[in-house]
């Protein structure tokens, strides 16, 4: 994969049907209040670049939004010419009014940080051609709108190896948020890892249809554990999944941020985002004139392990909780006909995928979906476009998955 300095130009093209965007009024008709005008004038006089962030959840969710906000603060600290602002808990599909307000407040760069903001962000980009927009997790772009993602499918595979090795019942629980392509590739990568370490294991998924809902997460987690899961992971943005697992003394994983402190005895590994790697790079390029409102249509940050924007770990810098290292070293799996330690395989694959050009990818063919349909032919690797439009799920996944193709 490309380094973060050279990943800007994407080769992916998608032909997905686009959802209709809400119509919006012309910029010329938007009136600024005196306070808004003064705020914008102050920013311009200070000579600072003003970057604004739209969050889907509260800053204190401990997961996705917390990770983005930590990165926002890190960027502001690292870049003395940067000024930032944020709006939290903006519902997906309802971001238009928020984007209008941020433009009126003279935000020069606007980051929308959740998949469901995609169409509203594209509409705003077309409405405000002199503002730079960047949308996380999506695939639609414009001359003044880039896309970016710190993606975890590699780390989910690695966590799956851990989960498969840890499970004695052969049942692993997965609390999913929305059955969109992002979650399907993460769930599938996780299941492929589980099956690589434990070929007969199953991954049981329960969907919340919410990014942040601690009550539903606790209910889903308890249901999975009651059904026999002896390892649990959650994609929901609170630490509830980790805490629920810990109460039952069940191994679990950090999600988007270190959750080790909530369960130092039972968080085995996890996936941690370092969004500041993307934000600092992107904003520096805006500030020095490399990125403008005219040249972003092909700018896409697809940031994996080899960029430093994502990390496998129970905590920052701790790939595997030391309490579980011996168990993973004792666990064996078959690789190319040979028995190897799961721990050694985990470390070898992590090192490989951190290289500029990894030799391994979780979605290397041949891979068939759970219905037996060949999805990745032998000798091929799923493209970024394929991963961003993924509808199928891997063998070993149990439970309903919306919009799953049958052929």
Secondary structure by P-SEA (a helix, b strand, c coil): cccccccccccccccccccccccccccccccccaaaaaaaaaaaaacbbbbbbbbccccccccaaaaaaaaaaaaaaaccccccccccccccccaaaaaaaaaaacccbbbbccccaaaaaaaaaaacccbbbbbcccccccccbbbbbbccaaaaaaaaaaaaaaccccbbbbbcccccaaaaaaaaaaaaaaaaacccbbbbbbbccccccaaaaaaaaaaaaaacccbbbbccccaaaaaaaaaabbbbbbccccccccccccccbbbbbcaaaaaaaaaaaaaaccccccccccbbbbccccccccccccccccccccccaaaaaabbbbcccbbbbaaaaaaaaaaaaacccccccccccccccccccccccccccccaaaaaacccccccccccccccccc
